[in-house]
Amino acid sequence: MKGENWREALIAAVKPYRFRYDEPLAGYTSFRIGGPADLLVEVNTRAELDRLVRYCAGEGIPWLLLGRGTNVLIKDGGICGVVIRLGPDFGRITVEGVELRAGAAAPLALVAETAARHGLSGLEFASGIPGSLGGGVYMNAGAYGNEMKDVVVAAEVYRPGVGFTRLTREELELAYRSSVLQRTDGILLEALLRLTPGDETAIRAKMKELNARRREKQPLEYPSAGSVFKRPAGAYAGRLIEVAGLKGKTVGKAQVSTKHAGFIINLGGATAQEVLALIEEVRAVVFQRTGYWLEPELRILGRE
Ligand SMILES: Cc1cc2nc3c(=O)[nH]c(=O)nc-3n(C[C@H](O)[C@H](O)[C@H](O)COP(=O)(O)OP(=O)(O)OC[C@H]3O[C@@H](n4cnc5c(N)ncnc54)[C@H](O)[C@@H]3O)c2cc1C
């Protein structure tokens, strides 16, 4: 990052749709935690995104893309460089036959709702996942036995230094909470989903049932980032944490949920440092008592 006026220079060169200096990110995450971004930039066209990423590469400015912020823990020091968000034009959804095309910024719940309205089955599992379509593909989000991999057939992706490309399902390398995007800095712009014809009433009933199960099992009344840890082979993280006696364990205002031990909740005003301390304690105690080493599922981003 060259010079103290790097932000003004970037705005002048890129001319983005919207931007904010030193924007606190807590309000952009479901955890309600996170320090400021040096610069938050919202782009609303592919050309703007291309200009921005190229400019950052040329000037050595770090950037990261934020979706709906439902699977991230942003540290208290915030994010160095640019946080990119995709604007409303990246949130379009269209349906043709059994194919649904959705922009990365579209909320997964809205994508699932659109499918239901068109009598298309396959996205019932996603109706209660609070992230974006882009974050959903990046993480290969899943629930109740289904995942994005089951429905995604292709995606439009922007790759720094490469440009705009189309990737097939195989090229996306979707696996448990993983995709090729995580290894290539790829930005997902749009995905093509193939669904199956179904009965709208039955689809909605399924969505309602799954969402009722969520409300019953998950601490949705508190800010969180969903499941903190990946499911280790042959076990459930929540169960291991419970067995280790950590349900309700609290550091400052961060707590292992008493309703679902796989979640850490923000009791109000928790800091990222408190959440991180709790995560480390959970990992250490679970390892000591069960022999399993838990890997975080949520993305931990930013500076101390
Ligand atoms: C209450 C609750 C329940 C949840 N339940 C589930 C569940 O059942 N199943 C499940 O899998 N997850 C669940 N989650 C986690 C989360 O909703 C998903 O992982 C979701 O897909 C993340 O999307 P996002 O837009 O919020 O991504 P963010 O949290 O904004 O970002 C997560 C990662 O994705 C990257 N990313 C986001 N958008 C893009 C894009 N367009 N291109 C490239 N990279 C991108 C970011 O850079 C970041 O590294 C839950 C979360 C909460 C809070």
The ligand as an ORCA input file, in Angstrom:
! r2SCAN-3c Opt
* xyz 0 1
  C     -27.363    -19.465     12.540
  C     -26.489    -20.026     11.463
  C     -26.771    -21.253     10.906
  C     -25.965    -21.794      9.904
  N     -26.284    -23.003      9.381
  C     -25.485    -23.542      8.426
  C     -25.789    -24.831      7.870
  O     -26.772    -25.461      8.203
  N     -24.942    -25.315      6.926
  C     -23.830    -24.645      6.512
  O     -23.102    -25.150      5.653
  N     -23.535    -23.422      7.009
  C     -24.325    -22.863      7.957
  N     -24.016    -21.634      8.468
  C     -22.797    -20.940      8.002
  C     -22.983    -20.001      6.815
  O     -24.309    -19.493      6.752
  C     -22.625    -20.641      5.493
  O     -21.297    -21.123      5.490
  C     -22.789    -19.665      4.329
  O     -22.688    -20.363      3.136
  C     -21.771    -18.526      4.329
  O     -22.169    -17.549      3.382
  P     -21.843    -15.991      3.586
  O     -22.340    -15.264      2.405
  O     -22.351    -15.528      4.889
  O     -20.282    -16.020      3.587
  P     -19.285    -15.131      4.483
  O     -19.434    -15.528      5.906
  O     -19.424    -13.705      4.149
  O     -17.895    -15.655      3.944
  C     -17.446    -16.973      4.222
  C     -16.272    -17.243      3.281
  O     -16.798    -17.280      1.956
  C     -16.114    -16.358      1.130
  N     -17.077    -15.838      0.151
  C     -18.285    -15.291      0.392
  N     -18.876    -14.960     -0.792
  C     -18.020    -15.312     -1.767
  C     -18.033    -15.220     -3.212
  N     -19.055    -14.679     -3.870
  N     -16.952    -15.671     -3.887
  C     -15.894    -16.204     -3.235
  N     -15.816    -16.303     -1.899
  C     -16.863    -15.869     -1.171
  C     -15.569    -15.289      2.056
  O     -14.429    -14.680      1.509
  C     -15.242    -16.119      3.295
  O     -13.954    -16.692      3.208
  C     -24.827    -21.068      9.466
  C     -24.553    -19.811     10.022
  C     -25.359    -19.293     11.005
  C     -25.055    -17.938     11.575
*
